[in-house]
Amino acid sequence: MPERLTEMLMDTWTPLIILWITVLPSIYMAPMNQSQVLPSGSSTGLKRLNEEQRVLNRSKRGWVWNQMFVLEEFSGPEPILVGRLHTDLDPGSSKIKYILSGDGAGTIFVINDKTGDIHAMKRLDREEKAEYTLTAQAVDRDTNQPLEPPSEFIIKVQDINDNPPEFVDGPYHATVPEMSLVGTFVTKVTATDADDPVYGNSAKLVYSILEGQPYFSIEPHTAIIKTALPNMDREAKEEYFVVIQAKDMGGHMGGLSGTTTVTITLTDVNDNPPKFAQSLYHFSVMEDVALGEPIGRVKANDLDIGENAKSSYDIIEGDGMDIFEITTDAQTQDGIIRVRKPLDFETKKSYTLKVEAANTHIDPRFIGVGPFKDTATVKIVVEDADEPPVFSSPTYLLEVHENAALNSVLGQVTAHDPDVSSSPIRFSIDRHTDLERQFNINAEDGKITLATPLDRETSMWHNITIVATETRNHSQVSRVPVAIKVLDVNDNAPEFASEHEAFLCENGKPGQVIQVVSAVDKDDPKNGHYFLYSLLPEMVNNPNFTIKKNEDNTLSILAKHSGFSRQKQEVYLLPIIISDSGNPPMSSTSTLTIRVCGCSSDGIVQSCNVEAYVLPIGLSMGALIAILACIILLLVIVVLFVTLRRHKNEPLIIKDDEDVRENIIRYDDEGGGEEDTEAFDIATLQNPDGINGFLPRKDIKPDLQFMPRQGLAPVPNGVDVDEFINVRLHEADNDPTAPPYDSIQIYGYEGKGSAAGSLSSLESSTSDSDQNFDYLSEWGPRFKRLGELYSVGESDKET
């Protein structure tokens, strides 16, 4: 392998290197019309030949190409030479400098600026990047001025077979129906090769099967997998594991390869009929089994799966086709045998059935394989059970007249034990259906008798339930409904359908119908009601009224004459006898009240009061209403006038919330004597007598003992009013006996401290001649002085 690779590299690179290192000078000159554009990079420009025509001249160019090649994955001790750039403008004096730019310039590709040689510095991978676009330019080495316009070229990475084929979508899963013909399509696989598909055979793939023969085959170039064997049976083998190989280089030796796996599953087709596990089934069932209850299961197995394994069951023969039925269990595909009609051990003790199982989905391709059905025999044995009593009828209807005598027999129910060993039966009434205990039954023979009187008008039907119980096994109980209809007898007299009151107009005419009355009867005769009406014998020749029987079984009351008057008689009473047509007939007397009324000319009743009749003639109802309205208006005016007068005479009463008594301040002191000489002396408000004690307020009774405040020193006339008020405010805030409302502060101090004493004469005697002022000496030095003054006055008077 290494020798072949070296040989391939030498065969490929030798001509390329010779081509790339050879200078390929060329001169490109072409005349162009006025619509063409000169390619960029021209070194000579344009020259005018004459006034009508232009000739474009391009100087000789030293290098013209469009692409170079480099082999991928090439590695060696030296960078690989890709190619060489050269221009005829280079005289060899090393004044030309070659510059390379573009994809990978300076990193992957490096140019010798003197010789123009391009080398690849790295190992290249075509699958990573297939080509590089670069730009080359020749400039003056001294001035860096371009000598030629830049030219673009491509370096392509030449492919080698270094990537094996890959199955990107693998592993694969596929299905194919079982029993398929040879060559039936299964699936298609696809492999990819990263090598260049247009260069050589590196990406040319060929497919083959490594594992999976002889069941499947694959087409080498399309990778289509097909069946290779006929009649592959899923029931024998369901899944196959196939290994597919893809090889490049067209499958030749030296190519790379890749593999994938394909799991192929055979899908089911209905190619197997159902088959019963046994040909004979035995079941036993009690005769008292409930209808619809399953008594057994049969199963027909099918090797297929899904829809192909579904079967339906039917009873196709047997002596119990109408007694039993068979259905399919959708989950287990079992055949469930159920009871359709009641079983009776005493009548039939066993049954034989033939059941069939058949596929519901038939594949037409396999009809010739055989019938897709199977049959089996089912024997069912009925076992005896202790059955409850059986009544002779499922329901009973009895009729009895409502006047039937007590203890009379209304009817009879019968029942028997259907078992071989018959048991005696006892009868009873379910008292939940006969709460009033109106009926009784004989426990031995089932005769029903009347216990309480009946009334058809109260209840026409009675529904009771009779219970039959076996005497040997009380758990065996049967019930039967009994409906008792109460028949009618004529035991109710007819009467008026409603309380009638007739109205007779004073201006009525003879023969006029006053009232039409009807009657009702609680009884219900078979031929319907027919009533007879008549007046009392003593009222047959009634001078005022007569009666007439109507065809609709009603009665009309007629007036015999006119000229009835409310003043003469306001109300008439007319007794009427009503009889029915029963046997024996029943009758009753009802009284009709006839009231005489005033009517309009059209016969409309206006008033039936006798008081209204005695109103003054000529005074109409409208006039009476007008008079009453005037009286009511006058009364309203009088009431309003009296109300206004009372409102004006009411005294002005101060509302409670405007009470001014709380703003009154009372002063009981008579002044402060000589100390009260200055109008603004605040000290006069201080009570010297209160220094050693506390004078409580007169409007409250303190609940707590208040500690008296300490005496205040005499205050000069220039006292600070603000400080005084703050002290008083502090005392009031801390006084627990003070009420939480405004109160009157009373000052009972008369004044003290005057040198001349008090001048008050409140307690002076009315007589000055007999007054002795010696007691004033006991009141203090000031009053002593006052007493001396008065005493001196008396002495002077005597003198």
Protein Blocks (a to p, Z undefined) as FASTA:
>chain_A
ZZmmmmmmmmmmmmmmmmmmpccdddddddddfkbccdehianbpadfblmbccdddddd
fbdcfbdcddehiacfbdcdfbdcddfklgolopaccddedehihklpccdfknopacdf
bdcdfklombdcdddddddfklopafbdcdddddddddddfbccddfkbccdddddehia
ehiafbdcddddfbdfkgojklcccdddfbhpakbccdfklopacdfbehiafklombdc
ddddddehhopahiacdddddddddddddfbccddfbfbdcddddfkbcehiafbdcddd
dfbghjllpccdddfbdjklmmpccdddfklopacdddfbdcdfklpgcdcdddddddfb
dcfklmmnoccbddddddddddddddddddfbfbdcddddfkbcehiafbdcddddfbfb
dcdddddddfklmmnopaccdfklopacdfbdcdfklombdcdddddddfklmklccddd
dddddddddfbdcddfbdcdddddfkbcehiafbdcddddfbdcfkopaddddddfklmm
gckbccdddfkopacdddfbghiafklombdcdddddddfbdcddddddddddddddddf
kopafbfcfklmmpcehiafklmmmmmmmmmmmmmmmmmmmmmmmmmmpccdddfklcck
lmpccdfbebjhjmlmbfklmklmpcfklmmpccddfkbccfbdcddddddddddfkbcf
klmmmmmmmmmmmmmkbccbdcddddfbebehianbpabfklpcfblklpcfklmmmnoj
klmmmmmmmmmmmmmmmZZ
